[in-house]
């Protein structure tokens, strides 16, 4: 499954890399690729967790061991870990190390010189490199032997691993691919296999539009009968779906974004739910803002909303609008370019006759939302997989729950999934 900003590309949709239609969702291609990007974009592609090593092996076989390598990463010292490491260096027993972590303020005032040294050196070493590790899903492919760029080693995982991280790889223009895995895709794949074996039914899992229109699927979504389904089974998500009376794709896409911790902590989730139930009370700063944010009830839920507002309210070029979005999120280091874009934002607003107080408030909202907002394409990709899972749960509940259990469950412990399985009427036998 393709996801992330790559889903903003209509070519990716036509090639079936993603299942998200960027035209129907009004997604901006510039979120994926624009002239101001200093690094090439990439696709985040998810595979079933059972298949990922096979994909790794295919890439190594296809391009050769000398031209492919897993991406390394540098693990840094964190507060608790460095205190424990230094405690061991000084020969302290575990209970004394625990005391330092539990009451560092008391230790700093105490008379124990060793404990004070641990806190002092720990503060100095925090965030310093600790050891070389393996990136969660990155793999490098080069047109020249990898050893021309870096040394490699062979960790227990069994694949050649580069001794450099993603920033170093990007700086020397090595191609990085993220081969990601998740259990949700394992649920879907194994359910389809079981249905094919026991019912002789082949499911077209990419027929997502019909899933979205299916009344039985809508009913399960409204009733949050979603245990086992990707991204929509947690208590928090089910509660949010109930609050939104969710039974359609666009609402589920929004829910997939505003459930994220940063968004919720910023108060955006509460504001969205409130405006959702009382759209007539939603206040907009400007008529254009109402036109742009009507779908999300006046709240900048997505990164694409930030781009849209900067483009249509302040007449910034789309490439500049995405640069602004990246800068607000702390992903852009060009201070001078950022200053120029800020000046251009307000100059354009003045030229268009926007009230200065309104322009400043729009800028403030962009500043506060951009750091927490989520890519709409990413949320839309998650929602597609949620619909695929929910369709299988709706029509093949026993096979679906067996697949969830066989893939080691999801959000809850395995006992709950066995209880869900028993509700389907099957006979559950104990291990023999």
N, C-alpha and C positions, 0 to 999 in steps of 0.2 A: 504494500500500500504506500503510495506516495503522499507526502503531506508537507506542511510547512509552506514557505513563500513560493515554492515551485508551483503550487496549485493556483497561483495568480496567472499562470501562462495558459492560454487557450491551446497552444501546441501540445503542452503536457496532457491536457484533457483529451485532445484528439488522438494522441498516441496511447491513451489508456494508462499513462503513468499515474494519473490521479483520476478520481471519480467526481471531482468538483468542477462545475461549469462556471468559469470566471465571468462570463457574460451575464448569465442569469443572476449572479450575486453581485454584479457591479464591482469586481475586484480590479485593482490597478496593477498592470504589468510592472510598473516602476517599483512596486514593492519587492519584486523579484529581481529585476535587472534594469539599470539605468546608467546613463553615461558617466555619472559621478561616482559610481562604485569603484573603489580602489582594488577590490578583490573579486574574483569570479563567484557567482552564486552557486549554490549546490542544492541537490534534491535530498531531502531526508526520506529515505525509503525504509519502511518497516517490513520485517519478515516474521514469520512464526519463530518463536524462540527455539523450536526444534530444528529449524532449517538454517539458522544463521551460520553455524560452522561449515555447513555444506556450501553456502554461498561464499564464505571465505576461501574454502578449498578450491572452488571453481575459479575465483579471481586469481589465486596463486598459480593454478594450473594453466589458466588462459594466458597470463602475462609473464609467467616464469618467476621462480623464487628470487632471482636477482633483481627483478624490476617491480616487485610488489612487497610491501611490508606493512604490518600493523603500525598504527601511529602511537608513539609514546606520549606520555604526559608526565609532568613533574609534580609529584605530591609535595605539598608544603607543610611545615609544622603548624599545627593548630594548638590553641591554648591548653586544653586538657592533655593532649598527647605529649606536648613538649614538657609539661610539668612532670608527667609520669616518667618520661625518658630521663630527664635530669635527676629525678628522685632515685632512679635505679643507678645512675652514674655515681651519685653520692652515697649509695648503699642504704638508703632509707627503707624501712619496712613498708608494706602496702598500706597499713592503717594510718601511718604518718603522712604518706602521700595523699591519701583520701582526705585527711584533715586539711591539708594545704588547699585542695580543690574546693572543699566545702566552705572553708572560712579564710579566704586569702587576705581579707582586711585584718583579721586578728593576727595572722602570721606576720604580715608586714610590720605590725607594731610590736611583735614579740622579740625575745632576746636570742632566738636560735639563729646563728649566723648562716648555717647551711640552708635553712628554709628561706631566708632572705635572699641568698645567692640564687636559689632556684627560681624565685619570682623575678629577680632582676634579669638573669640570663634568659629566662623564658620570655620576658617581654621583648628582649633584643632579638631573639630567634624567631618570634612569631611571624608567619608568612614566608620565612626563608625556605629554600629548597630542602627537602628531606631525602627523597629517593625517587628513582625513575620508576614509573608505573606504565600501565597500558590504557590508552584512551578507551572510553566506553564502547565506541563503535567505529572509530575512524580507521581507514585503510588508505595507504598511499600507493599510487601507480605512477611510474616514471617511464619516460622514453629512453632514459639512460640508466645504467646500473645504479641501484640505490646507494651502493658503497662509494660512489663518486660524491655523494652529498653528506653522508653520515655513517657512523658505525652502527652495527645492529647486534642484537643478542637474541637468544632463543629461550624464552621463559617457559614455564610448565604448560602453558596453553598450546605450545607446539607450533606456533607460527612465527616466522622471522619478524622481529619488532625493531622499529627505528628508534635510535636514541636521540630523538628530537620531538618537540611538541608541535601543536597545530600552528602556533604563531611563527615559529621558525620555518615550518614547512611552507606556510603562506608567503613568507618573506623571500624564499628562494623559488617560488612558483611551482612547487610540487602539487600535483592534483590530489585532493583529499575527497574521499567518499565516506559518507556515514552509513554503515550497514547496521541498522538498529533492529531490535527484536522486542516483541511483547507477547504476552500470553493470550491477549484477546484474539489475535489472528489464529493462534493455535485452537482456541475454542471453535472458531468458525470453520477452520479447515477440518478438524476432526468430526464436527457435527455433520458436515457435508459427506464425509466418508462413511459415517455410520448410517446416514439416511440412504445413501446409495447402496450399501451392503444389505440392509434389512428391509428397506421399502422399495428398492429399485426405482428411486426417484432422483433425478439430477436437478439440482437447484442452481439457477443462474444468479449467483450472488451479486453480480454487477447490475442487476435490474433494480437499482435502488429507487428509481422514481416510482415504480409500482409499490414498493415497500412503503414509501411515504404516504401513498394514497390509500393504502389498505386500512379498512375500518377496524379490523381486529387489532392490527398493530397500533393504530391510534388509541384504541381503548386501553390497551396495556400501558401505553405511554401516559395517558391521562391518570390511570390508576397506579402509576409507578410500580407496575409489576415487572421490575427490571433487574432482579437479583441475577447476577452472573453476566450481565450485559456490559460491554466495554464502556467505561467512563460514566455510566449513568446508574450505577448500583449503590454507591456510597450513601449513607444517611443524609449527608449534607446536600448531595446532588438531588436525591429523591425529594427532599424537603423543598428545595428550590423549584423543581419541576412542578410540584403541587401548588406552590405559591403562584407560579406563572400559568397554571392550568395548561401546561404544554401538551399539544397534540399535533405540532407541525414542525417542519424542518427549520425555518428561520428562527423560531423561538428556541429550539434546541441548540442551534448554532450560538445564539446569544448566551444561553445558559452555560454552554461549554466554555465560554470565555469569562463570564463574570464570576464563575465559581472559583477561579484561581485565587490563591491567598492574597497576593498583592492587590488585586482588584477589590476584593472584599474588604480588606483592611483600610483601603483608601475611601471606603464609603460608597463606591460606585454601585455595588450590588444592591445595597439598601435603596439607593436613589432610583436605580432602574426598576426594581420591583414596585416602589411607590408610584413612579410615573406610569408604569405599565397598567396599574389598576385605576389611575386617575389621569389619563392623557389630557383631559380638558384643563387640568390644573398645571400642566407642564409649562414653564416659562422659558422662552427662547430669547437670547440676547438680540437677535436680528432676524428678519424674515428669511434671509439666506440660510441662517443656522437652522431654522425650522425645516426648510427644504432639505438640508443635508442630513439632519439628525432625526428626522421624523420616524424612521424605521426603528431607531434605538431610543426613542422617547427622550431626546435631548441630552443623552449621555454618550460621550465618546467611548464606546465599548471596545472598538477595534483599532489597531494601528492604521488600518485603511481609513478610519474616520479622521485621524489626525492628518493624513495626507490629503484627504478630500477637503477638509476645512481650510488647510493652508493653501490649497490650489484654488478653490472656488471663492473663498471669502477674501483672501489676500492676493489672489492672482499670481501666486508663485508657480513657476514651472514644476511639473510633476517630479522631475529629477531633484529639484531643489527642495520640494516638499518632503520627499523621502529622506534626503540628507538631514533636514530639520528633525524629522521623526527619529532618525538614528542618533542624532546629537542629543536630543532630549532623553533618550533611553541610555545615554552613556556609551554608545557604541561607535562614536565618531570622534576622532582626536584632533581634527582640524579647527583649532580655535579661531584662526583668522577667517576661515570660510564661514564658520558658524556666526561670527560677528557680522559678516557681510549679509548673510541670509536674514538675520534679525533686523538689520537696518532696512533691507529690501522689504521685509514683511510690513513694517510700519510705514515706509515710504509708499508702498503700493496701497495700503489702507487709506493713507491721506489722499492719494491721487483719486481713489475711488469714492471719496467722500464719506468714509466711515468715521463715526464719532471716535475721538481718541480714547475716551473712557471704555467704549465697547471693544475697540481693538486691543487695548491693554488687558481687558478681562478675557477675551478670546485667547490671547497669548498666555495668560496665567493658566487657563484651563488646559491648553495644549501642554504646558510645562508640567502640570500636575498629573495629567492622564497618560502622557506618552510613556512614562517610565513603567506604568503598570499594564497598559493596554496589550492586547493579545492579537496576533495576526488572525484576521477573519478567515483566511484560507486555511489556516491550521485548525481553527475551531470547526470549520465546515468539513474538513477531512475527518476529524474525530466524530462529528455527528453522523457522517456516512457510515462509519464502522459501527456506531451505536445502533443505527437502523438495521444494519445487516445482522447484528447479534439479536436484536429484538424480534426481527422477522423469524429467525430460526427458533427462538424461544417460544414464539407464539404458535407456530405450526408444528414444530418438532420438539416439544419440551423435554421429553425423556432423553432423546439423543443429545440435546443441547446440554443438559445438566451433567450427563455422563462425560461429555467432552470437557466441561468446566472442571470436573473432578479429576479427570485424567491429566489435565494440564496444571494440576496443583492449585486450582481455585482462583480466586481473585481478591477482592477487598476483604472478605470475611474468612473465618476459619472453615475447614473442610466439613465440619459437622453440619453447619447451616446448609451447605449445598446438598448434603445427603437428605436433609429434611425437605428441601425443595424438590429433590428427585422423588421422594416418597409421595409427594402430592400429585405426581403425574400418574399414579396407579400402578407403577411397576413393582415387582417383588425384588427386594434388596437382600442378598444373601451375605452372611458374614464371611470373612476370609477363612480359607481352609488350609 
